[in-house]
Amino acid sequence: MLNGLFIPVVHGATEGRLDEADTVVAAEAVAAALQRLGAATEIVHVAPNLVALDWLALRRPDAVFNLVEALGGDGGRAADAIARMQALGFAHTGAGGDAYTASSDKLAAKLALQHGRLPTPVWSSDGGGFSPAATVIVKSATEHASLGLDAASVVPAALAPAEIAAREARFGGHFFAEAYIEGREFNLSVLDGQVLPPAEIRFHDFAPARPRIVDWAAKWETTSHAYAHTPRSFAFWDRDAALLAQLKRLALQTCRLFGLAAYARVDFRVDAEGRPWILEANANPCLTPDAGFAAAAAAAGIPYDALIERIVRAALPRPATLALAA
């Protein structure tokens, strides 16, 4: 339990976009769990300028539950909130500023993975340099939640520069091209050094020409074919045991590389030869009760409230943690 602690939940979402609205739902769910755990809490919206954090400092929170994934719809500014919390001396959940920045900038993260000798698909910031026969996927360099990702994001390499330009004009920000890995997709959730049961996203009844990717529709458009036909599964054949063990090792290595000690999710593709490729590490994965992280925790026997408590305890200064245990 977290009796007697004041743990506000902060986010920077607006409800104009589906992924932003989901952050609001997560904040409400986390706040409700904190109340059940005996903590005092409230939801604090910090966009666009983080002034609310300065006011919050006057109330001396024991820790802040950080759900800031964007400020005013700009995912590139989420690290600003962490920097302000750290400047104010707040204990906060999740990644520190350096770890968040290193993992959330996808181009910098891929370079770090490469330097760390961890497998990640080859990429190009401008769409050039691929084999003429290659197929690539064009993605946002800073936004998560599959923003700007759809079936037309997968193109022949020769079209990558034009596709990058088109998506930057449509969505803003910077896009890049990455080698498209045809195969299976896995999410590995890591909680305080514990790898939770791996999840595979299954692609059911996709047309042969449709790329098997978790795009914007698959994540957010509840009436779409992609949303209905990309279930999450924790059930595997015995023949997958070696692959799953390899994915767990790589997930831990990825978290260590970026300094993601509290909780994170690492996404993989596995090609036809059974080789895993790290797509990205998410330092602030969605924490709604029906999202992948909570589902993985439940598969490990960790109920939602216990998950939230573990995340908070990892953030608390040691004296507070000892007092709660007493």
Steps between C-alpha positions, in 0.01 A plus 500: 500500500595867459317641799571862586689589183406778259559375145348720229464365148628737232439494125517740208227360278214670326195303395497607137691191380424136579841421646488816713155409631641160596757672721216672684336160554831365633532793741151433636572129542834560675345760732222258592755228576704739716188584699426132554860463621443768764686789336372852460503596135363727232543529127709798389503614138836664427474606134593723335759676716555281810405782739273255683813315614629817668172532689514133589840551661333715767305192611810284542390172339666180622530393137345592168348235274622613159272428205624784279537355151460833320436868567228646285525204265878532456668176609841659463431718805425221748860512623447866594256391768750255647771767502270739686402233755864421563587870533225533759637202691200274444531125532311375196404173342650368180814597314731785585556778251812359336352152467175632361672721245741227391222248438222723364698659216477203266796594281729553799364182657574295189853634493543404867366151429743464212793615715384260772509215245129436541301406189289777350383536139714720277366853455546828320407845620434624145386177333817446297761225508280191489534213256275565196313177574432589865164575654494766772259641755481876551454604865503805722837557666357640824130416526378172644149346500535420125432862407528536123521124445269316260514235231638752250801559729654181358651582160778393262830658602508718188187681623627558854627860456170610347298319766704661778438845351128431460455385859701787643276740307187325623588429863788737578820401674766274355446158340755238401512170311583162651537160336163327519523166678232263375416262783371481856465786750568479874474736797722434802404689817765547769412596858785590737734250333234228468405400146126440497346230279565580132205599286463439127277711280319264264390622155180319410323515163725765349487521122819362343608844377432678833809546719475323833572799723345655809407829339283789622178317413610181678571697818223757510217459248273259684270442202782421257593159361856540629386569858274194503754268340821570695445320831768472765597145602706359785462140376790339315610166363782312670708560188502873582683450831848583371373806312313628806810458717701697244238777493510524880879532499488768233226690684712513815810601304302777332371635830851494647639677194257790538488500880130407514504357852139554611270377225504494122384306195726377222344424162639240260447353158617147426580416139432182304836355612408550865735793556374769741533870418450775757265769373497733798491534878203684649601670825143598592267228371126539534366403843129468440371178657434343158832602340789269426709577808220434746402188304858368524503573873171314542645206309783500758248495785536871582159673536464857379517664844810297589658610173439866580635452852820340369553786256457754781726315744777494241478880486483577872810615687633215710398641844138524385515146364635369832230687693227342287648154557517548877 
